Amino acid sequence: MTSEGTHPVRLPMRIARAAGQFVLDTLFPPSCQLCGAETDRAGLLCIDCFKRLTPINAPFCRKCGHPQPSAAYLNEMGCCAQCERSPPVWNEARGAFLYDKAAKDLILQLKYADRQEHARFLGDKICRVALGVLDQACIVVPVPVHRKRLLKRRYNQAALLAWVVSKQAEAQCLPDALVRVTPTNSLAGFSRQERYRELAEAIVVKPRYKDELAGKNIVLVDDVLTSGATASACTKALKAAGATSVSVLVAALVPGQSDGDLDFPVSGG
């Protein structure tokens, strides 16, 4: 039997694709998505720009996703003291990077500068931290934007990330399962309480998806997790529709301010 690598039909196609890619790389050398320096392959960052990113590695809180100085800051369930006292409504959260200068540049360019190619890079990094969250049985759902903002921006950056994540996980993606029914104000500069008030009842599940979401594990995808107000509103809507669990995956986490009176180590840590 002829192997796939030497199939008489596929081999010429592989050679043709390789030759075409060589020509493209010669005419238009692949470059860093941030600074424009030459890279080995398209869709990557150069070494210097990649070093500016801050990946989130273990130990981190399984509920909020934030990195911890050591595992001693986590309880027996893998939660930080803040989440032990006031657990988020979602089940788990993961972030690929901290929202520092490099991650901020990537995300803001994706969000406002039509750099949609950033979604593939960021989506790939999200998948790498999603162990135990993503599987073929889950349903991937992006955080929605209001239709007025969608018309102005022309795309939802969270939906672009969700498509990349679902494709790699070979999972179902429902890009319009959630709807933002209220055109909320920009949350930049809002306090935590103001963010939660602004998002209250602003996001709902489309009625035609309720049966499809019921009893399923949902993976909610967004670009940034800040106060958790948007993710909480989405989670409440999904669980009200019957979702068994909701996990949150984001490209970046904004470092939170820990409470000054939190005990260390937490009980069971």
N, C-alpha and C positions, 0 to 999 in steps of 0.2 A: 504493500500500500504506500502511496506517495505521501510523505509528511506534508503538513501545512506549509512549512518553510520552503519546500521545493516543489509545490504544486505547479504544474506547467502553465496554468492561467494566472495564479496569484503572484508568481515570481516576477513576470514582466510588469505587473501592476505595482509591486513593491519597488522595483527598480525605477519605474517612471515617477512614482511619488518621491523617492529619494532624490532623483535627479532634479525634479521640479523644486523641491525644498532647497537643494544646493544652489540653484539659480537664484531663488528668492533671497536666500541668505547672503549671496554674493552681491546682488543689486541693492538689497535693503538689509544690512546686517542687523540681527536682533539686538535690542538695546534695553537697558534698565528702565523699568516703568516709572521710576522716580526721577533719576538724574540724566538719563539718556546715554550713559556709558555703555559700551559694547558688552554683551553677555553671550554665553554659549548657546542659549536657546531663547526663543521668544517667550514672553510672559513671566520672566524672572526679574529679580533685583540683582544689582551688582553686589559684590562682597561688602563694599563700604556701606551701601544703603541697608543691606540686610542686617549688618551689625548694629544699625541704629534702632532696629526693632527690638522689643522686649517680649520674647515668648513667655507664656504662662506655663510653668512646669510644676510638677508636684514638689512639695505638698500644697494643695489648694482645697478650699472648701467645696464640697460637692453640691451644696445648695446655692451659693451665690457665685461660685467660680473664682473667687479672689485668692491669689497666692498668699501663703502664710510663711512666717519666718522659719517655722519648723513644725513637724507633725504634732508636737506637744500642744500646739494651739488648737488642735482639732479634737472633738470628742469621739466616742467609740463609733458613731455613725458617720464620721468624716466631716462634721460640720463645725464651723467657727463659732465663737461665743455669741456673736451678734445674731447669727441664724438660729442658734440654739434658743435664744431668748425670743426672737421675733422672726420665725421662719417665713420665707417667701411663700407665696401661694403655689408656685410651680414646684416640680419635684426635684429637678437637678438643673445645673447651669454650667456651661463651659465657654471659655473665651480663648481665642487663639493668641491674642497679644494684649498687653496693657496699652491704653490709649495715650501713648506718648507722641512725640513730634512726628516720627516716621509713620506710625500707624494712622495718626490724624491726617497727614498729608494724603495717604492712600485712600482713606475713607472719604474725605471731603472732595477729592478729585472724582471719585466714583459717584458721589452723591450730587455734586453741583457742576462739575466740569465735563460731564459726558465721557468720562474715562471708564467706559463699561468693561474694558479689558481687565480692569483691576479685580472684577468679580471672580474671575477664574483663579487668580493667585490667592485671594483672600478665602474663597470657598474651599480651595484645596487645603489651606492651613486650618480652617475650621474642622474639616473632616479628620485631620490628624489628631485633634484633641477630643474627638467625639466617641472614643472607645467606651462601650457600655451604654451609649445613648442611641446611636444610629444603627438600624438594621433594616432588612428588607420589609419587615412587617409594619414598620412605623409609617406615619403619614407626615410629610414635611409641609409646613405652612409658614409663609412669610408674614411678618408684621405689615399691616396694610397702610397705605397713605390715602388721604381723602382725594376724591375724584378731581377736585379743583387743583390740588397740588400735582396730581398725576398728569393732568392736561398741560400744566406749565412745565413740568420736568420731563415728561414723555415716557418715563419708566420709573419703576419702583426698585431701588437698589437692593432692598431686602429680597425681593422676588428673584432678582438676578443671582444673588447668593444662594437662595433656596434651590434654584434649578441646578446649580453646580453641585450642591450638597446631595440632593436627591439622586442625581445621575451617578455620582460616585458610590452612593450607598445602594443603588438599584432599588430605590424606594419610590413610592407614589408621592407626587407633589400636587397640592391643590393651591395654586397661586392666588385664587380669589375666594378662598373659604371664609376669610375674615374681611369685614367691611368697616371702614371708619366712617360712621354716619354723621359725625359732628366735625366740622372743620376747625380743629383745635389750633390754638396759637402756637408759635414756636416756643419750645420748652427751655431754650437756652436762657440761663439767668434765673429760672424759677427755682424756688426752694423745693425740698422733697415733698412737703405737704401740698404746695401749690401744683406740683406736677400731678399728684394723685387726684386732686380735685378737678384739674383740667381734663383728665382722661376718664373720669367716672362716667360710665355708660356711653362712652364715645365709640366703642368697638363692639361689634356683634358678629355672630356667625350667620352666613347666608342660610335661610331656611332650607334650601334644597340640598345642603350638605350635612344637615344635622344627623340623618340616619347613617351617612357614610362615616362620620366622625365618632359616633357613639360606640363605646367599648374599645376604642383604639388608643394606642400610644402616639401622641403627637409630638413632633419636634418643631418648635417655633424658632424661626431664623430671623436675625436682625443684624444690622451693621454694628451698633454700639449698645451696650447696657450701661446706663448711668444710674439713675435712682431706682430703676425697676418698675416705674409707674406704667409705662407702655406694656412691658411684658406681663405685668400683673393684670392689666385690663384685658389683654388677649387671653391669658390663662383662665381668668374667670369666665369669659365668654365660651371658651372651648370646653371647660369642665361643666358649665351649665348645659351645653349641648350633649353631654354624656361621655366626653373623653375620659379614658381611664387614667391617663397621666399626661403631663405636659413638661417637656424638657426644653431648655432654652440654649441655643447655640448662637454665638455672636463672634464677629471678627475681632472686636476689642472691648475690654472692660475699663471703665473709668475708675481709677483707684478711689476707694471710699475712705471717708474719714472715720476711723474707729472710735468708739465711745471711750472716754477717758477712764471710766470706772469699771471696765470689763475685767473680770477675774482672769488670772493666768496661773497655772493652766486651767482650762475648763474641766468640768467634771468628766471623769472617764478618759481624759486625754492622755 
